[in-house]
Amino acid sequence: MIRGIALVLMAVTLIGCATGPSQEGVNEQKAAEINAQLGLRYMQQGKNDLALEKLKRALKYDDDSVAAHHYLAELYRRLDENEKADDHYETALYLDPENSGIHNNYGVFLCNTGRYEDAEEHF
């Protein structure tokens, strides 16, 4: 819990005064990482609207954020937006093709959507 509070405080400190990703002095990669982690935490708490907001913001800071694409894929899967989920899984795997966690989650997603043969290559 303390770690979560510290993460939120760090995020507020880092991006509290910034109005957008192009603010001078903002470490965009770090801001993306913090927003992705906040998005994951909101998703875990069932606060999907807040999660979506933070994950989209993470991609504004760093469109190549593997974590943000992975977490967005998971969020869209939960929201039954399969096309968007599929796009984000594929982007995450394009950016990090050796990530076993993404492969596993994508495989589960593909099985749940009836694409068993496609899922096999990810397991």
Summary of the structure (lengths in Angstrom):
residues: 123
radius of gyration: 15.1
end to end distance: 33.4
largest distance: 48.1
contacts: 370
relative contact order: 0.10
helix: 73%
strand: 0%
